[in-house]
Amino acid sequence: MKKIPLLLLAGLFLPVAAQAAPNCTAEPKDKWLTEEAMKAKVATLGYERIKTFKTSGNCYEIYGYTKDGQKAEVYFNPVTGDVVKSSIGG
């Protein structure tokens, strides 16, 4: 059996770690904004044409567009509604 170099193995797992959801809150779900309240907050922040709204780990996550029409993937703190991490454009 051939041995796989450790560096190669590490390279296989790095992309998975980079894609992991951020740590948005440690608060229990009963402290979270309701999905309806969070969707309203997302709209006031200018995100539109939301294709996906989901719970990802301990975050709310959306895939949609900014008011300028750029693609957006955004993670929100589900207690405060603040943006924790975003990827705009691309």
N, C-alpha and C positions, 0 to 999 in steps of 0.2 A: 504494500500500500504506500502510495506516495504521500509525503508530508506537504501540507500547504503552508507556505510561509506566513508567519504571524502577521506581517505587515499587510499581506493580501487579505487575510481574514478581517483585520481591522477596517480595511477599506470597504469591505462588503457591508459592514454594520454602521458606518458613519452616516450614510444617507438616511437611514432609518432614524437615527438620533436627531438629525437636522430637521426632519419632518415632524417630529413630535410636537404636540400641542404645548404651549407655554403653561406655566403654573399661574392660573388667574386668581384663585382664592382658596382659602382653607375653610371658609364658612360652609356650614351644612346647607343642603338644598332648600330647606324651609326658610332660609334668609335670602334666597335668590329672588330677583325680579321675575315675575311671571313671563312666559314667552310672549304674551300679548304686550306687556309693558316694555319688554326689551325690543320687540319689533317696532314699537312706536318710537323708542329712543333712537334706534338705528335710522329710522326715517328722518328724525330731526337732525341727525348728524350728516345728512346728505347722501346716504347710500340708497340706491334704488335698483329696480329690476333684480331683486334678490332671487337668485336661482336656488340657493340652499340656505336654510337656517337650521342649525343643529346644535346639540350639546356635544362638545368634544372635551373629554376629560372633565376638568373643573372650569370650563369656559363655555360661553356661547360663541359660536363661529358662524360667519356668513360667507357666502360667495355671491357676489353681485357686481355692481358698478358704482363708481363715484358719480357725483353730479356732473363731472366733466366727461363722463363716458368711458373712464378707464376701468379695467377689470380690477376687482378688489377681493382679497381674502383677508378677513379681519377677525381677530379673537378679542372678545370682550370680557371684562370682569362681570360676572353675572349678578353681583351684589350692587355695584355702583353704576354699571353700564359704561365704564371707562374703557377706551381702547388699550389693550395690553400689547398686541403685536399686529402688524398689518403688512401686507404685501400688495402694493398698488402698481398697476401696469403689467407689462409683459405679455 
